[in-house]
Amino acid sequence: MDLSDRTVFIVGGTSGIGRELARRFTAEGSTVAVGGRSSGALSELSAEGIGTFAIDVTDGASVARARDDVLARYPELDTVVTMSGVMLLEDLRDPGHFEAAETTIDTNLVGTIRVIDAFTPHLVQRGAGTFVTVTSGIAFLPFPPMPTYAASKAAVHAYSEALRAQLDGTGVSVVELVPPAVATAGQEKVNPHALPLDDFATEVMQLFSAEPTPHEILVKGVLMHRWAERDGTYDDLVAQRSQALAMLPGRQG
């Protein structure tokens, strides 16, 4: 991937990893736009010279409007990164968890599908382009306090694989970014092993620029998650991660 000559739309890029990637692509010389729900964050990014668009991936009409606005302003768009997501704790012993599960699926999985569906005709018509989907190490090694998050990211992985197969021959590639825990939004306070955002982004951009670009962008810090089953460490790691169930409100005390 030539990072210096792309036109990139990052959906869910108003904070954390997405925001940093927007800045990195811009620094490399690409034209970058960001979509999100936070008007304050969008204003800040606009002041940096990054294009901004309001979009709510849980609302099909919002996605369609954003698509039309983006393509009107950037008809040469060739890269769509879809990374909107929520991470919610759920206690599966409490039926009240269902609302969190529904929100998670609608944002992380269905939201991803909405964005891909919106931009597929444009990229296929161009005959060249890239979708970047964003999953998680948790897609491959569940974190038991966030069961639907893990399920949603595993589903996006499977969807990405199918999308790649279906778009074969169109000139449109599908790249899956698989982050481990990264030190954003206070992650470093609860997980001392979270990767510094700067280090993560530097490694990601190096992998994006590899020739050929890998189907999966796997920084070193996520390899233990991605290959846990293959390496025979899966059961022990899930057992270790299950200790975090104590953080659920209903399990404390």
C-alpha positions in Angstrom: 0.0 0.0 0.0 1.5 3.3 -1.1 0.8 5.4 2.0 1.7 8.7 0.3 -0.9 8.7 -2.3 -4.2 7.4 -0.8 -7.5 9.0 -0.3 -8.7 7.5 3.0 -12.0 7.7 4.9 -11.7 6.4 8.5 -15.1 5.7 10.0 -14.9 5.8 13.8 -11.7 7.8 13.7 -12.5 10.6 16.1 -10.5 9.0 19.0 -7.9 6.4 19.9 -6.4 4.2 17.2 -8.5 5.7 14.4 -7.5 9.3 15.2 -3.9 8.3 15.3 -4.1 6.5 12.0 -5.7 9.5 10.5 -2.8 11.6 11.6 -0.3 9.0 10.4 -1.8 8.7 6.9 -1.9 12.5 6.7 1.8 12.7 7.7 2.6 10.2 4.9 1.0 12.5 2.3 -2.4 10.8 1.9 -5.7 12.8 1.8 -7.6 11.8 4.9 -11.2 12.2 6.0 -12.7 11.0 9.3 -16.3 10.1 10.2 -17.8 10.0 13.7 -20.4 11.1 16.1 -18.5 13.5 18.3 -18.9 17.0 17.0 -16.2 18.3 19.3 -13.6 15.7 18.0 -14.6 16.4 14.4 -14.0 20.1 14.9 -10.6 19.4 16.4 -9.6 17.2 13.4 -11.0 19.7 11.0 -8.7 22.3 12.5 -5.8 19.9 11.7 -6.8 20.0 8.0 -8.5 16.6 8.1 -11.9 16.3 6.3 -14.7 15.5 8.7 -18.2 14.0 8.4 -20.9 13.2 10.8 -21.9 9.5 10.7 -23.7 7.1 13.0 -23.0 3.5 11.9 -26.1 2.3 13.7 -28.3 4.4 11.4 -28.5 3.3 7.8 -29.7 6.8 6.7 -26.8 8.4 8.4 -24.3 6.1 6.7 -25.9 6.7 3.3 -25.8 10.5 3.8 -22.1 10.3 4.8 -21.3 8.2 1.8 -22.8 10.7 -0.5 -21.1 13.6 1.1 -17.7 11.9 1.2 -17.9 10.9 -2.5 -19.0 14.3 -3.5 -16.0 15.9 -1.8 -13.5 13.0 -2.5 -14.6 11.3 -5.7 -11.1 9.7 -5.9 -11.7 7.8 -2.6 -9.8 4.5 -2.6 -9.5 3.4 1.0 -12.3 2.9 3.6 -11.4 2.0 7.2 -14.3 0.9 9.3 -13.5 0.8 13.0 -16.5 2.1 14.9 -16.9 0.0 18.0 -18.0 -0.3 21.6 -16.6 -2.4 24.4 -19.1 -3.2 27.1 -18.9 -5.4 30.2 -21.7 -8.0 30.4 -22.7 -10.4 33.2 -24.4 -13.3 31.4 -26.1 -14.4 34.6 -28.0 -11.1 34.5 -30.7 -10.9 31.8 -30.2 -7.2 31.8 -27.0 -7.7 29.8 -29.0 -8.1 26.6 -29.2 -4.4 25.9 -25.4 -4.2 25.9 -25.2 -7.2 23.7 -27.6 -5.7 21.2 -25.8 -2.4 21.2 -22.5 -4.1 20.6 -23.7 -6.2 17.7 -25.4 -3.3 16.0 -22.3 -1.1 16.3 -19.4 -3.5 15.8 -20.8 -6.0 13.3 -23.9 -4.5 11.6 -22.3 -1.1 11.6 -19.3 -2.5 9.8 -21.6 -4.2 7.2 -23.5 -0.9 6.7 -20.3 1.0 5.9 -18.9 -1.7 3.6 -22.2 -2.0 1.7 -22.3 1.8 1.3 -18.9 2.0 -0.3 -18.6 -1.3 -2.2 -20.2 -0.1 -5.4 -17.9 2.9 -5.6 -14.7 0.9 -5.0 -15.8 -1.9 -7.4 -16.6 0.6 -10.1 -13.1 2.2 -9.6 -11.6 -1.2 -10.1 -9.1 -0.6 -7.3 -9.2 0.2 -3.7 -9.0 -1.2 -0.2 -11.4 -1.9 2.7 -9.7 -2.0 6.1 -11.8 -3.8 8.7 -10.8 -3.7 12.4 -11.2 -6.6 14.7 -9.2 -7.4 17.9 -7.0 -9.9 19.5 -10.1 -10.7 21.5 -11.7 -12.1 18.3 -9.3 -15.0 18.6 -8.8 -15.2 22.4 -12.0 -14.2 24.2 -12.0 -11.8 27.2 -14.8 -13.4 29.3 -16.1 -10.1 30.8 -16.9 -8.8 27.3 -18.5 -11.8 25.6 -20.5 -10.0 22.9 -17.5 -7.8 22.1 -15.5 -10.9 21.4 -18.3 -12.5 19.4 -18.8 -9.3 17.3 -15.1 -9.1 16.5 -14.9 -12.8 15.6 -17.8 -12.2 13.3 -16.1 -9.2 11.6 -13.1 -11.4 11.1 -15.2 -14.1 9.3 -17.1 -11.4 7.4 -13.7 -9.9 6.2 -12.6 -13.3 5.0 -15.8 -13.8 3.0 -15.7 -10.2 1.7 -12.1 -10.8 0.4 -13.2 -13.9 -1.4 -16.2 -12.3 -3.0 -14.3 -9.2 -4.1 -11.5 -11.3 -5.6 -10.9 -10.1 -9.2 -12.5 -6.7 -8.7 -9.2 -4.9 -7.8 -10.6 -4.2 -4.3 -8.6 -5.7 -1.5 -9.6 -6.4 2.1 -7.2 -5.9 4.9 -8.0 -6.8 8.5 -6.4 -4.8 11.3 -6.1 -6.9 14.5 -5.1 -4.7 17.5 -4.2 -6.0 20.9 -4.9 -3.9 24.0 -3.6 -0.4 23.1 -3.1 2.4 25.6 -6.1 4.6 24.7 -9.1 5.8 26.7 -7.4 4.8 29.9 -6.7 1.2 28.9 -3.2 1.5 30.4 -4.8 2.0 33.8 -6.5 -1.4 33.8 -4.0 -3.3 31.6 -0.3 -2.6 32.2 0.5 -4.7 29.1 -1.4 -2.3 26.8 0.8 -1.1 23.9 1.7 2.6 23.8 -0.4 4.1 21.0 2.6 5.6 19.2 4.5 2.3 19.1 1.4 0.5 17.9 0.7 3.0 15.1 4.3 3.0 13.9 4.3 -0.8 13.6 0.9 -0.8 11.8 2.0 1.7 9.2 5.1 -0.3 8.5 2.9 -3.4 8.0 0.5 -1.4 5.8 3.4 -0.4 3.5 4.8 -3.9 3.1 4.7 -5.5 -0.3 2.4 -7.2 -0.6 0.3 -5.8 2.2 -0.7 -8.7 4.5 -4.3 -9.8 4.6 -4.1 -9.4 8.4 -2.1 -6.6 10.1 -0.7 -8.3 13.1 1.6 -6.3 15.4 4.0 -8.4 17.5 1.9 -7.7 20.6 -1.2 -9.5 19.2 0.5 -12.7 17.9 0.0 -14.6 21.2 -3.8 -14.0 20.8 -4.0 -14.7 17.1 -2.2 -18.0 17.3 -3.2 -19.2 20.8 -5.1 -22.3 19.5 -2.3 -23.2 17.0 0.3 -22.8 19.7 -1.6 -24.9 22.3 -1.8 -22.0 24.8 -5.5 -21.2 24.3 -7.1 -23.0 27.3 -4.5 -21.6 29.8 -4.8 -18.1 28.4 -8.6 -18.1 28.6 -8.4 -19.4 32.2 -6.1 -16.5 33.1 -8.3 -14.0 31.4 -11.4 -15.4 33.2 -10.0 -14.1 36.4 -11.1 -10.7 35.2 -14.7 -11.8 35.7 -14.2 -10.5 39.3 -14.5 -7.0 37.8 -18.2 -7.5 37.0 -20.4 -5.6 39.5 -22.4 -8.7 40.3 -19.3 -10.7 41.1 -17.7 -8.3 43.5 -17.7 -8.5 47.3 
